[in-house]
Amino acid sequence: MKKYDYVLVGSGLYAGTIAYMAAKAGKSCLVLEKRSHIGGNVYCEEIEGIHVHKYGAHIFHTSDKRVWDFVNSLVEFNRYTNSPVANYKGEIYNLPFNMNTFNKMWGVVTPKEARDKIEEQKKAVTGEPRNLEEQAISLVGTDIYQKLVKGYTEKQWGRDCKDLPSFIIRRLPVRFTYDNNYFNDLYQGIPVGGYNVLVDKLFERADVRTNVDFLEQKETYEKMGEKVIYTGPIDAYYGFALGKLEYRTVRFETEVLDTENYQGVAVMNYTDRETPYTRIIEHKHFEFGTQEKTVISREYSTDWKEGMEPYYPLNDEKNQALYQQYAKMAEKEDKVIFGGRLGEYKYYDMDKVIASALNLWDRLSKEK
């Protein structure tokens, strides 16, 4: 049985970053991936010459120069800027909430007029906000809440805003400038040729096995490495000994349309409650595509059940308390390191995943 320096469980950006850094340092890696492809949720499927983000829109953005330099040393990035729009019953508003949004909503022109309008509407909530609805109104006022927050949030969480805790929305981005760039980060873009180009580069010197469930032969696989980097669900690693962590999941309906341009933007959020999906992604716009056809994905947010893809950890007290118990068990492991979105049960942006993996590699390389 071949012995590797590292056995990497999962093949997302966290494992990929370790695989790349390890290979650079002359270390060997075995990658075990449950799916039929590598890349985790950034995997793209090519349809009609378009790189389709199979597991939802992934837009790379960061202010971390180390991370930006790292990914750009592997692949070239385009100049895509995330400027989604909200569709409320056919009314189109710019996101994030900015002067273009306020002008469309109220006809205001100056930042002072917009600020005064919001401040006036915020008075609808007095005292400490008791739920998400009151929290949102206390941040952006009633009109923006009703049209652009309420329906979308209720679809995302599957329950009424009055029944959701206020801490889910601690802040809402409000800008008093005419700027439609969704992110404040210094760097932003999509890999030229799609994310698979980046993923292939990360894993190019590792031994990769797909369609392999590490947990089915855990002891055997663990013996194959000096260290194991596990990026699967932490509760599954321990056989759900303390109970199961919960998630929200997303379902996609993807179709090819015989038109060159369906909605004129990569991401359109549907913020009314009646439209069953939360948003439509038109994938070609991520790479300024000029193909004759287009591919769209309708995105539905839904409760997670076993067998479904776990997307968003449930950020409530019950699940966080359970995760902390698993984390204490994980701390006692001397050979296995838990990392990434599922291993650490936290929502991670792509740049933060890579930063976390680079920090881990800094520690691992000092150990040797």
HELIX and SHEET records of a PDB file:
HELIX    1   1 LEU A   13  LYS A   24  1                                  12    
HELIX    2   2 GLY A   40  VAL A   42  5                                   3    
HELIX    3   3 LYS A   65  ASN A   72  1                                   8    
HELIX    4   4 MET A   99  TRP A  106  1                                   8    
HELIX    5   5 PRO A  111  LYS A  122  1                                  12    
HELIX    6   6 LEU A  132  VAL A  140  1                                   9    
HELIX    7   7 THR A  142  ILE A  144  1                                   3    
HELIX    8   8 TYR A  145  VAL A  149  3                                   5    
HELIX    9   9 LYS A  150  TRP A  157  1                                   8    
HELIX   10  10 CYS A  161  ASP A  163  5                                   3    
HELIX   11  11 SER A  166  ILE A  168  5                                   3    
HELIX   12  12 TYR A  195  PHE A  203  1                                   9    
HELIX   13  13 PHE A  214  GLN A  217  5                                   4    
HELIX   14  14 LYS A  218  GLU A  222  1                                   5    
HELIX   15  15 ILE A  234  TYR A  237  1                                   4    
HELIX   16  16 HIS A  283  GLU A  287  5                                   5    
HELIX   17  17 GLU A  317  GLU A  331  1                                  15    
HELIX   18  18 GLY A  340  GLY A  343  1                                   4    
HELIX   19  19 MET A  350  GLU A  367  1                                  18    
SHEET    1   A 5 ASP A 207  ARG A 209  0                                        
SHEET    2   A 5 CYS A  29  LEU A  32  1                                        
SHEET    3   A 5 TYR A   4  VAL A   9  1                                        
SHEET    4   A 5 GLY A 225  TYR A 230  1                                        
SHEET    5   A 5 VAL A 336  PHE A 338  1                                        
SHEET    1   B 2 CYS A  44  ILE A  47  0                                        
SHEET    2   B 2 ILE A  50  HIS A  53 -1                                        
SHEET    1   C 2 PHE A  60  THR A  62  0                                        
SHEET    2   C 2 TYR A 187  GLY A 189 -1                                        
SHEET    1   D 7 GLU A  91  ASN A  94  0                                        
SHEET    2   D 7 VAL A  85  TYR A  88 -1                                        
SHEET    3   D 7 VAL A 267  TYR A 270  1                                        
SHEET    4   D 7 ARG A 279  GLU A 282 -1                                        
SHEET    5   D 7 THR A 294  ASP A 303 -1                                        
SHEET    6   D 7 TYR A 247  LEU A 257 -1                                        
SHEET    7   D 7 TYR A 312  PRO A 313 -1                                        
END                                                                             
